[in-house]
Amino acid sequence: MTEFEGTMRPLTAGDLSQVIDIDENNTGRSRKGFFEKRVAAALKEPKRYVFIAYENNGAVQGYLLARLQKGEFGGENTVAVVDDIGVSSAAQGKGIGRHLMAELKSIVQKKDIHEIRSQADWNDQNILHFFAASGFELAPRYIYERDAAYMDREVIEEDEEPFEVDFSDPSGDDSMALSRDKVPCRSLKEDDLAALIKIDGKIMGYDRTSYYERKMKEIMQESGIRVSLVAELDDHVVGFVMARVDFGEFGQTEPSAIIDTLGVDPAYAHKHVGSALLSQLMANLTVLRTDRVRTEVGAKQLALQGFLQNNGFGTAQSLSLTMAI
C-alpha cells in the first residue's frame, strides 16, 4: 500500500468505534469517554470542529481531531487546535499522519485560519518528531499546571449543590482559603453575562461579546463539563474564572481541568479576587476527583505568570506548539 492509496474524508459518528480501537491499540488504554464527548460536541456545533478520517479498504486507518478556537487564553484570532491524531499500527510508517495534517492545513486555509496549535509532552520523542516534520515550532507560550489539592471536609450536606459547597475555614492559614473567606464566590449564572463582558472590556480594551455569548451557551448546555465561577464584592460581580473538566486531549491519561478565561475588574485589583476564585475552583474540583489544573500563558504575560506561581502553579512538562499557515 502506498501512502495515498486510501481516501481522506470527514470523520463521522459511525467511525467512532474504529477510532477508539486504533487509539486503545496504540496506547494500551481506553479513552472512550473523551472521543464520545468530542463527537457529541461536534454534532452540536459542527462549524467549530474539523474531524478527518483516512479510509482504506473500507476501514478507518487514521484520524485527526481538531477544534477551532477563538478567545480562549486571551487569543484574538481563530486558530485550529489539534487535540488528537492517530494511525492504526498496521498502517504506520507510510506517511498517513503527515497526510492527515496536510489535509487539516488545506481545510483551515479555506476557512481563512492562519495558525494550527497543539501540545505534547517534552519526553514524547515520537510525537515531537512528527510535529517537527509537519512544520510545527515551539510557541511563545507556557503551559502552567498545579495539583487540584484536596481540602478536607468531613460532611457535605445532602441538600447542598456540589459546586456551591463552602470549603472555607476561617481558622486556616492557607492564603487561598483566606482569600476565599474575604471574597464570596459562586457558580456562574446566565444573567452574569453582561457583567463578564463589561469586566473583560475593561481588561482587553475592546468588545468580545460574541466570545462570551458562546462560552455562556457552552456552560448552560454542558453543566458538569465546564466549572465556572464568579466573585462578588459590594453587591456586584468583580471577577470570574471559566474552566472545563476534560479527559484525553493532547494524549492526557487523567482527567484535568483547563482554565481558559480569567478576569478581575481592574477597580478591584490587589483585593485577592483572583486567588479567591482559584481557591474555590480547587475546592469544587475535589468533588469531581480531578487531579490537575492546567492553563496556557503567553511568554510576555509576566504579571499573569507571577500570579499563577503565587497560587501554586508551575510550568508543566509539556510544550506548546504552533504552525503558521
Secondary structure, DSSP 4 states (H G I P E B T S, - for coil): --TTSSEEEE--GGGHHHHHHHHHHHHSS--HHHHHHHHHHHHH-GGGEEEEEEEETTEEEEEEEEEEE-SGGG--S-EEEEEEEEE-GGGTTSSHHHHHHHHHHHHHHHTT--EEEEEEETT-HHHHHHHHHTT-EE-SEEEEEEE------S---TTS-GGG-----TT---HHHHHHHHS-EEE--GGGHHHHHHHHHHHHSS--HHHHHHHHHHHHHSBTTB--EEEEETTEEEEEEEEEEESSGGG--S-EEEEEEEEE-GGGTTSSHHHHHHHHHHHHHHHTT--EEEEEEETT-HHHHHHHHHTT-EE-SEEEEEEE-
